[in-house]
């Protein structure tokens, strides 16, 4: 009986030791399974905005969602799969449907009904871009009959701006890339979205300019599917470390992200 008792005691002590030794990795493994249940972190991106994904002169992709997704996948020890969409609204839908695990986007109350958000990563001004020789010189010139304001279909701009303008017309564009062509065809007179995207557009439109002032701000945050809220403490620590280490500054510089401010 004593021998059996000793064996039981040794077994119990061994189990405790194993639990202590493996507890932290088990928790990390659990977080990886929660955030990337397939074993690969599926990161939703769309081209044309440094808050998501842009390509530099050498053809290398950069961007807030692109690079933060890559950093998080490394931390979790999982693979990464970049899933491309035409616009951010499609990514939010894909996250809601469980087809994408991660993106960075404007944390609006409407989107919070569909996805869960980390703490803010960056605050970004919202503004307006006008083409060369535009008669619109300031924000006060916009709300006139016949003025056509371009917005990205399904965006915060499309939902928000109709209440701001009683005379101008809101014209949805399928994507930022499409919107640049709409200017040349006279289909829109200006474009409204976050300033980093407007700067990207202005680089493709000689003589264009971003109007002084803003019509609000976006608070960019990591978005994940509902039901994975247990991972939010990890994501919030990840965001804080990327901000404090200077890694976030590097990501912004590489993506050419202009018009943003750190959040604290």
C-alpha positions as CSV (number, residue, x, y, z in Angstrom):
1,X,0.0,0.0,0.0
2,X,2.9,2.4,0.9
3,X,4.5,1.7,-2.4
4,X,1.3,2.4,-4.3
5,X,0.8,5.6,-2.3
6,X,4.4,6.7,-3.1
7,X,3.7,6.0,-6.8
8,X,0.5,8.1,-6.7
9,X,2.3,10.9,-4.9
10,X,5.2,10.9,-7.5
11,X,2.7,10.8,-10.3
12,X,0.8,13.8,-8.8
13,X,4.0,15.8,-8.3
14,X,5.1,15.0,-11.9
15,X,1.8,16.1,-13.2
16,X,2.1,19.4,-11.3
17,X,5.6,19.9,-12.6
18,X,4.6,19.3,-16.2
19,X,1.6,21.7,-15.8
20,X,3.9,24.4,-14.5
21,X,6.5,23.9,-17.2
22,X,4.1,23.7,-20.0
23,X,1.5,26.2,-18.8
24,X,2.8,29.2,-20.7
25,X,3.4,27.5,-24.0
26,X,0.0,25.9,-23.7
27,X,-1.6,29.4,-23.2
28,X,0.4,30.7,-26.2
29,X,-0.7,27.7,-28.3
30,X,-4.3,28.4,-27.2
31,X,-4.1,32.0,-28.3
32,X,-2.7,30.9,-31.7
33,X,-5.6,28.5,-32.1
34,X,-8.0,31.2,-31.2
35,X,-6.7,33.8,-33.6
36,X,-5.7,31.5,-36.4
37,X,-7.7,28.3,-35.9
38,X,-6.7,26.9,-39.3
39,X,-3.0,27.2,-38.3
40,X,-2.6,30.1,-40.8
41,X,-3.4,33.7,-40.0
42,X,-5.7,34.9,-42.9
43,X,-5.1,38.6,-43.2
44,X,-7.6,40.7,-45.2
45,X,-6.0,43.4,-47.4
46,X,-7.1,45.7,-50.2
47,X,-4.8,47.6,-52.6
48,X,-4.4,51.4,-52.8
49,X,-4.3,52.5,-49.2
50,X,-1.2,52.5,-46.9
51,X,-3.6,51.6,-44.0
52,X,-4.0,48.2,-45.8
53,X,-1.6,47.5,-48.6
54,X,0.4,49.4,-51.2
55,X,3.4,48.4,-53.4
56,X,6.7,50.3,-53.4
57,X,8.8,51.1,-56.4
58,X,10.6,47.8,-56.1
59,X,7.3,45.9,-56.2
60,X,7.4,45.0,-52.5
61,X,4.1,45.3,-50.5
62,X,3.8,47.3,-47.4
63,X,0.9,48.6,-45.3
64,X,-0.6,48.8,-41.8
65,X,-2.8,45.7,-42.1
66,X,-0.2,43.9,-44.3
67,X,2.8,44.4,-41.9
68,X,1.0,44.1,-38.6
69,X,-0.5,40.9,-39.8
70,X,2.9,39.6,-40.6
71,X,4.3,40.6,-37.2
72,X,1.4,38.9,-35.4
73,X,1.8,35.7,-37.4
74,X,5.4,35.6,-36.4
75,X,4.5,36.1,-32.7
76,X,1.9,33.4,-32.8
77,X,4.2,31.0,-34.7
78,X,1.8,30.4,-37.5
79,X,1.8,30.8,-41.3
80,X,0.2,33.8,-43.0
81,X,-2.2,34.0,-46.0
82,X,-2.9,37.4,-47.5
83,X,-6.5,37.5,-48.8
84,X,-7.1,40.3,-51.3
85,X,-10.3,42.3,-51.7
86,X,-11.3,45.4,-53.6
87,X,-12.5,47.4,-50.6
88,X,-12.5,47.3,-46.9
89,X,-16.2,46.7,-46.6
90,X,-15.7,43.3,-48.2
91,X,-13.0,42.4,-45.7
92,X,-15.3,43.3,-42.8
93,X,-18.0,41.0,-44.2
94,X,-15.4,38.2,-44.7
95,X,-14.3,38.5,-41.0
96,X,-17.9,38.5,-39.9
97,X,-18.4,35.3,-41.9
98,X,-15.2,33.7,-40.5
99,X,-13.4,33.7,-43.8
100,X,-10.7,36.1,-42.6
101,X,-9.0,36.2,-39.2
102,X,-7.4,39.7,-39.1
103,X,-7.3,43.2,-40.6
104,X,-6.8,46.8,-39.6
105,X,-9.7,49.2,-40.2
106,X,-11.7,52.1,-38.8
107,X,-13.3,50.9,-35.6
108,X,-16.8,52.4,-36.1
109,X,-19.8,51.5,-33.9
110,X,-21.5,50.0,-37.0
111,X,-18.5,47.7,-37.7
112,X,-18.3,46.7,-34.0
113,X,-21.7,45.0,-34.5
114,X,-20.0,42.6,-37.0
115,X,-16.4,42.2,-35.7
116,X,-14.4,42.7,-32.5
117,X,-11.7,45.4,-32.2
118,X,-8.5,45.8,-30.3
119,X,-7.5,49.1,-28.8
120,X,-6.8,51.9,-31.4
121,X,-3.5,51.6,-33.4
122,X,-3.6,55.0,-35.1
123,X,-5.8,58.1,-35.4
124,X,-6.2,59.3,-39.0
125,X,-7.7,62.5,-40.3
126,X,-10.5,62.3,-42.9
127,X,-10.3,64.8,-45.7
128,X,-11.1,65.7,-49.4
129,X,-9.0,65.5,-52.5
130,X,-9.7,67.8,-55.5
131,X,-8.0,67.5,-59.0
132,X,-5.9,70.1,-60.7
133,X,-7.7,73.4,-61.5
134,X,-10.7,72.5,-59.3
135,X,-12.9,75.5,-58.5
136,X,-13.3,74.0,-55.0
137,X,-10.7,75.8,-52.8
138,X,-11.9,75.0,-49.3
139,X,-14.3,72.8,-47.5
140,X,-17.0,75.5,-47.5
141,X,-17.1,75.4,-51.3
142,X,-18.3,71.8,-51.5
143,X,-22.0,71.8,-50.6
144,X,-23.4,73.1,-53.9
145,X,-25.8,71.7,-56.4
146,X,-24.0,69.8,-59.1
147,X,-20.9,69.0,-57.0
148,X,-20.2,65.2,-57.0
149,X,-18.4,63.8,-54.0
150,X,-16.7,60.4,-54.6
151,X,-16.6,57.8,-51.8
152,X,-15.7,54.2,-51.6
153,X,-18.7,51.9,-51.8
154,X,-19.6,50.5,-48.4
155,X,-17.2,52.8,-46.6
156,X,-17.7,55.0,-43.5
157,X,-17.6,58.0,-45.9
158,X,-20.6,56.7,-47.8
159,X,-22.6,56.2,-44.6
160,X,-21.6,59.5,-43.0
161,X,-21.4,62.2,-45.6
162,X,-25.0,62.3,-46.9
163,X,-26.0,63.9,-43.5
164,X,-23.3,66.5,-43.9
165,X,-24.2,67.7,-47.4
166,X,-27.7,68.8,-48.4
167,X,-26.9,70.0,-52.0
168,X,-23.9,68.0,-53.2
169,X,-24.3,64.5,-54.5
170,X,-22.5,61.4,-53.1
171,X,-21.2,59.1,-55.8
172,X,-20.0,55.6,-54.7
173,X,-16.9,54.2,-56.4
174,X,-16.1,50.4,-56.5
175,X,-12.5,51.0,-55.3
176,X,-9.9,53.7,-54.9
177,X,-8.3,52.7,-58.2
178,X,-11.6,53.1,-60.0
179,X,-12.0,56.5,-58.4
180,X,-8.8,57.9,-59.9
181,X,-10.3,57.1,-63.4
182,X,-13.6,58.7,-62.4
183,X,-11.9,62.0,-61.9
184,X,-10.5,62.0,-65.5
185,X,-14.0,61.2,-66.9
186,X,-15.6,64.0,-64.9
187,X,-17.8,61.6,-62.9
188,X,-16.7,63.1,-59.6
189,X,-15.4,66.5,-58.5
190,X,-13.6,65.5,-55.3
191,X,-13.0,62.4,-53.2
192,X,-13.6,61.8,-49.5
193,X,-11.8,59.3,-47.4
194,X,-8.9,59.1,-44.9
195,X,-5.9,61.3,-45.7
196,X,-3.3,58.5,-46.1
197,X,-5.4,57.1,-49.0
198,X,-5.9,60.6,-50.4
199,X,-2.1,61.2,-50.4
200,X,-1.7,57.9,-52.4
201,X,-4.3,59.1,-54.9
202,X,-2.7,62.5,-55.2
203,X,0.6,60.9,-56.2
204,X,-1.2,59.5,-59.3
205,X,-2.9,62.9,-60.1
206,X,-0.5,65.7,-60.9
207,X,-1.6,69.1,-59.6
208,X,-4.3,67.6,-57.3
209,X,-4.4,68.6,-53.7
210,X,-5.9,67.8,-50.3
211,X,-8.1,70.5,-48.9
212,X,-7.1,72.1,-45.6
213,X,-9.0,70.9,-42.5
214,X,-10.8,67.6,-42.0
215,X,-14.3,66.2,-41.5
216,X,-13.4,63.9,-38.7
217,X,-11.0,61.1,-37.8
218,X,-10.8,57.4,-38.1
219,X,-9.5,55.3,-35.3
220,X,-7.7,52.4,-36.9
221,X,-7.7,49.1,-34.9
222,X,-7.2,45.4,-35.4
223,X,-10.5,43.6,-36.3
224,X,-11.1,39.9,-35.6
225,X,-14.2,37.7,-35.8
226,X,-16.7,37.8,-33.0
227,X,-16.3,35.0,-30.5
228,X,-12.5,35.4,-30.2
229,X,-12.6,38.1,-27.5
230,X,-10.4,36.0,-25.2
231,X,-7.6,37.0,-27.5
232,X,-8.1,40.8,-27.1
233,X,-5.7,41.1,-24.1
234,X,-2.9,39.6,-26.3
235,X,-3.8,41.9,-29.2
236,X,-3.9,45.0,-27.0
237,X,-0.4,44.1,-25.6
238,X,0.8,43.5,-29.2
239,X,-0.5,47.0,-30.3
240,X,1.1,48.7,-27.3
241,X,4.4,47.0,-28.0
242,X,4.4,47.9,-31.7
243,X,3.7,51.5,-30.7
244,X,6.3,51.8,-27.9
245,X,9.1,49.9,-29.8
246,X,9.0,52.1,-32.8
247,X,8.0,49.3,-35.1
248,X,4.7,51.1,-35.9
249,X,6.7,54.2,-37.0
250,X,8.8,51.9,-39.3
251,X,5.7,50.4,-40.8
252,X,4.2,53.9,-41.5
253,X,7.4,55.0,-43.2
254,X,7.7,51.9,-45.4
255,X,4.1,52.3,-46.5
256,X,4.4,56.0,-47.0
257,X,1.5,56.5,-44.6
258,X,0.9,60.3,-44.2
259,X,-1.8,62.0,-42.2
260,X,-1.8,59.8,-39.1
261,X,-1.1,60.3,-35.4
262,X,-0.2,57.9,-32.6
263,X,-2.8,57.0,-30.1
264,X,-2.0,56.6,-26.4
